[in-house]
Amino acid sequence: MQHLLEQATSAISAPGRSDPILDCPASTLALLPAHPDPLIVLAHSKLHTFPFASVPICWRRLYTDASIAKAVALIEHGLAHPDEDDTSPTAQKPKRGRSADRNSINGASGDAWVDEAVKVLDMASIMAGAAGREGMIEGLLSALQSYLDHIGPSQVKRQRLDRDWDTFPVAKQIKGSSKVPSIQYPIESAIAPSMQAFENHMKTGRPLCIKHALTHWPAMHERPWSSPLYLLDKTLGGRRLIPVELGRSYTDADWGQSIITFGEFMERYMMSGVADPTKLGYLAQHDLFSQIPSLRNDIAIPDYCYTVPPPLATSGSGAVGKPPAAQLEEPLLNAWFGPAGTVSPLHTDPYHNILCQVVGKKYIRLYSPDQTDKLYPKGVEGGGVDMSNTSEVDAEAALEKLDSDYPLFRQAKYVDINLAEGECLYIPMGWWHYVRSLGVSLSVSFWWN
């Protein structure tokens, strides 16, 4: 651990000639690594001055390096004074004369300093994209995991062990939701088709349910994602921060977002058997596997993602008038984790998708691009946000509302499925799809083109 801390401090203190942080004012660099707090505040303000894609890399790097410097100070002090609970500013200073974050460091008792260090490092990843320090951040977090494994479970984790956290609870019925739908127009299925058979099917332009394709995933067996305790272990006892969508669907008026710890997410939304759709939390379309690489080792990119997609005209790309997405070098992975009742509204994506159901079951309804004129796509909304890939229609709304507000919608032809644990669904590029969790659900999507 000490060697890792020294390496991090050395890298931050002496940036190379091509380091993007050198584009920041020299006065800010003089504060690193001893005084990271004002630099985090400054860089944070810059991150919100521009759209994220337009933020100059120097400010993302400054936010990241200042966060690492703060985390190093927290870790050094925590290791030197593991039982300290003195919250006064005159408490003993960290080793090597660090002056960073006196109040937060001295306010950490027991292993609370670990909580704060993890929070600081995760915020660097979430807010600034880690800005070239991904390996350094992951190394520090892995070292903290080893430290926690060595000292044994925390009081919080012991409390969880005393309860039944071996499995997820059976979901309560969500108020106002329908029961598990009867499938009206089943999707074709195949048992682990060969690559050639899958490519041949892609040429038809239709979805496909793929069975028995995840049997080799550790997430399904020896490292089960169906175990809440396992997921807590892989997230530093639930300390890791995650972005969570609040509410049933991102098209609802009361929808919002928050960054909370994985433990809070589990306690509040996954283990409580939530029955109120206004109090749902959803970890949706998040690149969890870049943030927590150890979970990435529990899954594998399906070989089907390396097949050659059909021409754009066949696949239906651009059905809502958008140009094709840029060519991907590797598939894009996203996690989808939430309780019963969470919804992805009817929308279309610019990539081919294989959705893998690891835990639980989801109801999914799909419409071909040639049904677009009956699906009422949104347009450009406030702030210039293009929402044309999302339908105005709640696909499972009451029939009276559908007929009065969207008279063409029920004429649209669709196929549907209750996607079960261990199954995959191929969603062709440009196909509209509506998704609802039927219980606690954990899925992984693989986008490619």
Solvent accessible surface area in square Angstrom, and as a share of the most:
residue,aa,sasa,rsa
1,M,72,0.32
2,Q,80,0.35
3,H,124,0.55
4,L,48,0.24
5,L,0,0.00
6,E,82,0.37
7,Q,96,0.43
8,A,2,0.01
9,T,22,0.13
10,S,68,0.44
11,A,35,0.27
12,I,5,0.03
13,S,58,0.37
14,A,76,0.59
15,P,43,0.27
16,G,46,0.44
17,R,238,0.87
18,S,110,0.71
19,D,14,0.07
20,P,36,0.23
21,I,2,0.01
22,L,76,0.38
23,D,112,0.58
24,C,7,0.04
25,P,67,0.42
26,A,83,0.64
27,S,83,0.54
28,T,11,0.06
29,L,40,0.20
30,A,84,0.65
31,L,63,0.31
32,L,21,0.11
33,P,25,0.16
34,A,38,0.29
35,H,85,0.38
36,P,0,0.00
37,D,48,0.25
38,P,71,0.44
39,L,2,0.01
40,I,29,0.15
41,V,105,0.61
42,L,59,0.29
43,A,0,0.00
44,H,72,0.32
45,S,57,0.37
46,K,61,0.26
47,L,12,0.06
48,H,119,0.53
49,T,92,0.53
50,F,76,0.32
51,P,100,0.63
52,F,108,0.45
53,A,106,0.82
54,S,66,0.43
55,V,10,0.06
56,P,53,0.34
57,I,73,0.37
58,C,10,0.06
59,W,29,0.10
60,R,50,0.18
61,R,25,0.09
62,L,0,0.00
63,Y,9,0.03
64,T,0,0.00
65,D,1,0.01
66,A,0,0.00
67,S,2,0.01
68,I,0,0.00
69,A,3,0.02
70,K,25,0.11
71,A,0,0.00
72,V,2,0.01
73,A,1,0.00
74,L,0,0.00
75,I,0,0.00
76,E,5,0.02
77,H,6,0.03
78,G,2,0.02
79,L,60,0.30
80,A,35,0.27
81,H,36,0.16
82,P,59,0.37
83,D,124,0.64
84,E,32,0.14
85,D,103,0.53
86,D,64,0.33
87,T,97,0.57
88,S,40,0.26
89,P,89,0.56
90,T,121,0.70
91,A,7,0.06
92,Q,119,0.53
93,K,117,0.50
94,P,5,0.03
95,K,122,0.52
96,R,124,0.45
97,G,64,0.61
98,R,19,0.07
99,S,44,0.28
100,A,2,0.02
101,D,17,0.09
102,R,37,0.13
103,N,113,0.58
104,S,38,0.24
105,I,2,0.01
106,N,0,0.00
107,G,40,0.38
108,A,12,0.10
109,S,48,0.31
110,G,38,0.37
111,D,34,0.18
112,A,38,0.29
113,W,6,0.02
114,V,0,0.00
115,D,66,0.34
116,E,45,0.20
117,A,0,0.00
118,V,0,0.00
119,K,100,0.43
120,V,14,0.08
121,L,0,0.00
122,D,0,0.00
123,M,43,0.19
124,A,0,0.00
125,S,27,0.18
126,I,46,0.23
127,M,35,0.16
128,A,0,0.00
129,G,33,0.31
130,A,4,0.03
131,A,7,0.05
132,G,57,0.54
133,R,25,0.09
134,E,98,0.44
135,G,59,0.57
136,M,40,0.18
137,I,6,0.03
138,E,51,0.23
139,G,23,0.22
140,L,0,0.00
141,L,5,0.03
142,S,52,0.34
143,A,19,0.14
144,L,0,0.00
145,Q,48,0.21
146,S,69,0.45
147,Y,41,0.15
148,L,17,0.08
149,D,102,0.53
150,H,159,0.71
151,I,83,0.42
152,G,26,0.25
153,P,61,0.38
154,S,27,0.18
155,Q,118,0.52
156,V,80,0.46
157,K,42,0.18
158,R,122,0.45
159,Q,90,0.40
160,R,19,0.07
161,L,85,0.42
162,D,124,0.64
163,R,111,0.41
164,D,108,0.56
165,W,9,0.03
166,D,88,0.46
167,T,85,0.49
168,F,28,0.12
169,P,44,0.27
170,V,143,0.82
171,A,37,0.28
172,K,115,0.49
173,Q,106,0.47
174,I,10,0.05
175,K,136,0.57
176,G,91,0.87
177,S,37,0.24
178,S,62,0.40
179,K,165,0.70
180,V,90,0.52
181,P,25,0.16
182,S,84,0.54
183,I,58,0.29
184,Q,106,0.47
185,Y,118,0.45
186,P,100,0.63
187,I,18,0.09
188,E,76,0.34
189,S,62,0.40
190,A,30,0.23
191,I,117,0.59
192,A,49,0.38
193,P,19,0.12
194,S,69,0.45
195,M,79,0.35
196,Q,109,0.48
197,A,46,0.36
198,F,0,0.00
199,E,41,0.18
200,N,74,0.38
201,H,23,0.10
202,M,1,0.01
203,K,132,0.56
204,T,62,0.36
205,G,10,0.10
206,R,105,0.38
207,P,5,0.03
208,L,8,0.04
209,C,2,0.01
210,I,0,0.00
211,K,62,0.26
212,H,112,0.50
213,A,20,0.16
214,L,4,0.02
215,T,89,0.52
216,H,123,0.55
217,W,2,0.01
218,P,24,0.15
219,A,3,0.02
220,M,45,0.20
221,H,106,0.47
222,E,120,0.54
223,R,84,0.31
224,P,41,0.26
225,W,3,0.01
226,S,48,0.31
227,S,23,0.15
228,P,0,0.00
229,L,31,0.16
230,Y,37,0.14
231,L,4,0.02
232,L,1,0.01
233,D,56,0.29
234,K,51,0.22
235,T,1,0.00
236,L,5,0.03
237,G,21,0.20
238,G,4,0.04
239,R,30,0.11
240,R,8,0.03
241,L,9,0.04
242,I,0,0.00
243,P,41,0.26
244,V,1,0.01
245,E,33,0.15
246,L,56,0.28
247,G,4,0.04
248,R,58,0.21
249,S,4,0.02
250,Y,72,0.27
251,T,53,0.31
252,D,49,0.25
253,A,117,0.91
254,D,93,0.48
255,W,73,0.25
256,G,23,0.23
257,Q,128,0.57
258,S,38,0.24
259,I,65,0.33
260,I,16,0.08
261,T,37,0.21
262,F,4,0.02
263,G,2,0.02
264,E,69,0.31
265,F,0,0.00
266,M,0,0.00
267,E,71,0.32
268,R,120,0.44
269,Y,16,0.06
270,M,2,0.01
271,M,32,0.14
272,S,57,0.37
273,G,9,0.09
274,V,23,0.13
275,A,29,0.22
276,D,36,0.19
277,P,28,0.18
278,T,85,0.49
279,K,133,0.56
280,L,1,0.01
281,G,0,0.00
282,Y,8,0.03
283,L,0,0.00
284,A,16,0.12
285,Q,94,0.42
286,H,29,0.13
287,D,62,0.32
288,L,11,0.05
289,F,8,0.03
290,S,82,0.53
291,Q,17,0.08
292,I,3,0.02
293,P,47,0.30
294,S,37,0.24
295,L,3,0.02
296,R,76,0.28
297,N,104,0.53
298,D,0,0.00
299,I,9,0.05
300,A,36,0.28
301,I,31,0.16
302,P,17,0.11
303,D,95,0.49
304,Y,21,0.08
305,C,4,0.03
306,Y,116,0.44
307,T,8,0.05
308,V,115,0.66
309,P,32,0.20
310,P,13,0.08
311,P,98,0.62
312,L,81,0.40
313,A,102,0.79
314,T,68,0.40
315,S,3,0.02
316,G,19,0.18
317,S,27,0.17
318,G,36,0.35
319,A,35,0.28
320,V,32,0.18
321,G,71,0.68
322,K,73,0.31
323,P,112,0.70
324,P,78,0.49
325,A,29,0.22
326,A,81,0.63
327,Q,137,0.61
328,L,36,0.18
329,E,172,0.77
330,E,102,0.46
331,P,14,0.09
332,L,73,0.36
333,L,22,0.11
334,N,15,0.08
335,A,0,0.00
336,W,30,0.11
337,F,3,0.01
338,G,0,0.00
339,P,6,0.04
340,A,8,0.06
341,G,5,0.05
342,T,2,0.01
343,V,6,0.04
344,S,11,0.07
345,P,9,0.05
346,L,0,0.00
347,H,18,0.08
348,T,7,0.04
349,D,17,0.09
350,P,61,0.38
351,Y,28,0.11
352,H,0,0.00
353,N,8,0.04
354,I,1,0.00
355,L,11,0.05
356,C,0,0.00
357,Q,0,0.00
358,V,3,0.02
359,V,10,0.06
360,G,20,0.19
361,K,82,0.35
362,K,3,0.01
363,Y,3,0.01
364,I,0,0.00
365,R,32,0.12
366,L,0,0.00
367,Y,2,0.01
368,S,25,0.16
369,P,21,0.13
370,D,107,0.55
371,Q,21,0.09
372,T,21,0.12
373,D,107,0.55
374,K,47,0.20
375,L,0,0.00
376,Y,53,0.20
377,P,48,0.30
378,K,42,0.18
379,G,40,0.39
380,V,106,0.61
381,E,77,0.34
382,G,71,0.68
383,G,86,0.83
384,G,57,0.55
385,V,82,0.47
386,D,69,0.36
387,M,34,0.15
388,S,20,0.13
389,N,40,0.20
390,T,1,0.01
391,S,2,0.01
392,E,86,0.39
393,V,4,0.02
394,D,53,0.28
395,A,3,0.02
396,E,51,0.23
397,A,21,0.16
398,A,63,0.49
399,L,97,0.48
400,E,134,0.60
401,K,106,0.45
402,L,6,0.03
403,D,63,0.33
404,S,83,0.54
405,D,68,0.35
406,Y,36,0.14
407,P,80,0.51
408,L,77,0.38
409,F,5,0.02
410,R,129,0.47
411,Q,111,0.49
412,A,7,0.06
413,K,156,0.66
414,Y,48,0.18
415,V,38,0.22
416,D,1,0.01
417,I,20,0.10
418,N,33,0.17
419,L,0,0.00
420,A,31,0.24
421,E,92,0.41
422,G,15,0.14
423,E,26,0.12
424,C,2,0.01
425,L,0,0.00
426,Y,1,0.00
427,I,4,0.02
428,P,3,0.02
429,M,7,0.03
430,G,6,0.06
431,W,25,0.09
432,W,0,0.00
433,H,8,0.04
434,Y,2,0.01
435,V,11,0.06
436,R,15,0.05
437,S,1,0.01
438,L,32,0.16
439,G,14,0.14
440,V,18,0.10
441,S,1,0.00
442,L,6,0.03
443,S,0,0.00
444,V,0,0.00
445,S,1,0.01
446,F,0,0.00
447,W,24,0.08
448,W,8,0.03
449,N,29,0.15
